[in-house]
C-alpha cells in the first residue's frame, strides 16, 4: 500500500467514525483499531487529529479544484515535505489587467464544506491554535496579499494598508462560511454564494481604487 493509500484509508476511516460519533470523541486509538494499522503508522503520516483534519480538507478541496479548473489556473504552495503541498488550494483567474474573478473558487470552497457538512461543521467550531479555522487563515492570508498586489498592478499602497485589507477580507470570507455551515436553516451553502460570488475581489478593487484617488488629491 502506497503512502497516499495509507493516508486515504486513515482519513476515510476517521470520517466514517465521525459520522457515527463526533470529532472530539473519536480517538486515534479508534482510528488505528478500525484501519488495522498500528500507532506508529498513524504518527508516521499525521502529527495528530488536527493534522489529519487539515489533510482531509486539502484533499477534498484539491480534488474539487482539479475537476473544475485547468491546471494553469490552480495555485499551490511551495513544494515541501508536507504532503498537503501536492494539492492545489486556490485559483488565479484574471478578468482584466487589474481585476480578478474568483467567484468560482468560493463556490468550490462552499461545495467542499457542503459535501461533508457535519464533519466540517464540527471541525470549524474548534478554535485552538492548531484548529482547521486557524490553519485556513494562515493558508489564505498570503494568497489574499498576492491578490491585492495583482489588483494594485504596480500602483503604490503602504504595506500596512495591504496587510489590513488582506487580514480583513480573509477573515470575512472564512467567517462567513464558518457561520453559515453552523446554521441549520441554511440548507445549501453553495446557493448562498451568489449573486455576490466575487464580492471579496470586487470590493478590494473598489477600496484600492478609492485609496488611489485619495492619494492623488
Residue, then its C-alpha position, 0 to 999 in steps of 0.5 A: x500500500x502506497x503512502x497516499x493509500x495509507x493516508x486515504x484509508x486513515x482519513x476515510x476511516x476517521x470520517x466514517x467514525x465521525x459520522x457515527x460519533x463526533x470529532x472530539x470523541x473519536x480517538x486515534x486509538x479508534x482510528x488505528x483499531x478500525x484501519x488495522x494499522x498500528x500507532x506508529x503508522x498513524x504518527x508516521x503520516x499525521x502529527x495528530x487529529x488536527x493534522x489529519x483534519x487539515x489533510x482531509x480538507x486539502x484533499x477534498x478541496x484539491x480534488x474539487x479544484x482539479x475537476x473544475x479548473x485547468x491546471x494553469x489556473x490552480x495555485x499551490x504552495x511551495x513544494x515541501x515535505x508536507x504532503x498537503x503541498x501536492x494539492x492545489x488550494x486556490x485559483x488565479x483567474x484574471x478578468x482584466x489587467x487589474x481585476x480578478x474573478x474568483x467567484x468560482x473558487x468560493x463556490x468550490x470552497x462552499x461545495x467542499x464544506x457542503x459535501x461533508x457538512x457535519x464533519x466540517x461543521x464540527x471541525x470549524x467550531x474548534x478554535x485552538x491554535x492548531x484548529x482547521x479555522x486557524x490553519x485556513x487563515x494562515x493558508x489564505x492570508x498570503x494568497x489574499x496579499x498576492x491578490x491585492x498586489x495583482x489588483x494594485x498592478x504596480x500602483x503604490x499602497x503602504x504595506x500596512x494598508x495591504x496587510x489590513x485589507x488582506x487580514x480583513x477580507x480573509x477573515x470575512x470570507x472564512x467567517x462567513x462560511x464558518x457561520x453559515x455551515x453552523x446554521x441549520x436553516x441554511x440548507x445549501x451553502x453553495x446557493x448562498x454564494x451568489x449573486x455576490x460570488x466575487x464580492x471579496x475581489x470586487x470590493x478590494x478593487x473598489x477600496x484600492x481604487x478609492x485609496x488611489x484617488x485619495x492619494x492623488x488629491 
